[in-house]
């Protein structure tokens, strides 16, 4: 079964419908999906090493427990059958927010803590 067929099957089985493709990254496909007026983002592996997407999932899980939780999407469960995961749909920070010192300090602190934990 192709990745497109796997996604279509997943959406049908779980009563989701596709709102729009969001992005096509170098290693993943990203879709906005909806069920009962609630939107989520579905991110699945496209090509390449599955460890990259798994590392991103673990990083988001970790950041959801730090001060950065307000700035990163809340992740749902992993989807091994699709080699991906669900996450909250977030609006991207405005340029003025990204340029704020507080936002950058929170990001640096969260990443520094995570880097130390990986060593």
C-alpha positions as CSV (number, residue, x, y, z in Angstrom):
1,X,0.0,0.0,0.0
2,X,1.4,3.4,-0.9
3,X,1.8,6.1,1.7
4,X,-1.1,8.0,0.2
5,X,-3.4,5.0,0.5
6,X,-2.2,4.4,4.1
7,X,-3.1,8.0,5.0
8,X,-6.5,7.8,3.3
9,X,-7.2,4.5,5.2
10,X,-6.1,6.1,8.5
11,X,-8.4,9.1,7.9
12,X,-11.4,7.0,7.0
13,X,-10.9,4.5,9.9
14,X,-10.6,7.3,12.4
15,X,-13.3,9.6,11.0
16,X,-10.9,12.4,10.2
17,X,-11.0,14.4,7.0
18,X,-8.3,16.2,5.1
19,X,-8.5,20.0,5.4
20,X,-5.3,20.7,3.4
21,X,-1.8,19.6,2.9
22,X,0.3,21.9,5.0
23,X,3.8,21.3,3.8
24,X,6.1,18.9,2.1
25,X,9.4,18.7,4.0
26,X,12.5,16.9,2.9
27,X,11.7,13.9,5.1
28,X,7.9,14.2,5.9
29,X,4.5,15.1,4.6
30,X,2.4,17.3,6.8
31,X,-1.4,17.6,6.6
32,X,-4.1,19.5,8.5
33,X,-6.9,17.1,9.4
34,X,-10.2,17.7,11.2
35,X,-12.8,15.7,13.1
36,X,-15.8,17.1,15.0
37,X,-14.5,20.7,14.4
38,X,-11.2,19.9,16.0
39,X,-8.1,20.3,13.9
40,X,-4.8,18.4,14.3
41,X,-1.7,18.2,12.2
42,X,-0.6,14.8,10.9
43,X,3.1,14.4,10.2
44,X,4.3,11.3,8.5
45,X,7.6,10.1,7.1
46,X,8.0,10.5,3.4
47,X,11.5,9.2,2.6
48,X,14.8,8.8,4.4
49,X,15.6,7.8,7.9
50,X,12.6,7.3,10.2
51,X,14.9,8.2,13.2
52,X,14.7,11.9,12.2
53,X,10.9,12.0,12.6
54,X,11.1,9.9,15.8
55,X,13.7,12.3,17.2
56,X,11.4,15.3,16.4
57,X,8.5,13.5,18.1
58,X,10.6,12.9,21.2
59,X,11.9,16.5,21.2
60,X,8.3,17.9,21.0
61,X,7.2,15.5,23.8
62,X,10.1,16.9,25.9
63,X,9.4,20.6,25.0
64,X,5.8,20.0,26.0
65,X,7.1,19.7,29.6
66,X,9.2,22.9,29.6
67,X,8.5,26.6,29.6
68,X,8.4,26.3,25.8
69,X,5.1,24.3,25.9
70,X,3.2,27.5,25.0
71,X,5.4,27.9,21.8
72,X,5.4,24.3,20.5
73,X,2.6,22.1,19.4
74,X,1.2,19.6,21.9
75,X,1.9,16.2,20.5
76,X,-0.6,13.4,20.5
77,X,0.2,9.8,20.1
78,X,2.7,8.3,17.7
79,X,1.3,6.5,14.7
80,X,3.6,3.6,14.0
81,X,1.5,2.3,11.1
82,X,2.1,5.6,9.3
83,X,5.6,6.2,10.7
84,X,4.4,9.6,12.1
85,X,2.4,11.4,14.7
86,X,-0.4,13.8,15.5
87,X,0.1,17.2,16.9
88,X,-1.8,20.3,17.7
89,X,-2.3,22.8,15.0
90,X,-0.6,26.1,16.0
91,X,-0.4,29.4,14.4
92,X,3.2,30.4,13.8
93,X,4.5,33.2,16.0
94,X,4.4,36.6,14.4
95,X,7.7,38.1,13.4
96,X,7.6,40.5,16.4
97,X,7.0,37.5,18.8
98,X,9.9,35.6,17.3
99,X,12.2,38.7,17.7
100,X,11.3,39.1,21.4
101,X,14.0,38.4,23.8
102,X,11.7,36.4,26.1
103,X,10.8,34.0,23.4
104,X,14.4,33.4,22.4
105,X,15.5,32.9,26.0
106,X,12.8,30.3,26.6
107,X,13.8,28.5,23.4
108,X,17.5,28.6,24.3
109,X,16.9,27.4,27.8
110,X,14.7,24.5,26.7
111,X,17.1,23.4,24.1
112,X,20.1,23.7,26.4
113,X,18.3,21.6,29.0
114,X,17.4,18.9,26.4
115,X,20.9,18.9,25.0
116,X,22.3,18.2,28.5
117,X,19.8,15.4,29.0
118,X,21.0,13.7,25.8
119,X,24.6,13.5,26.8
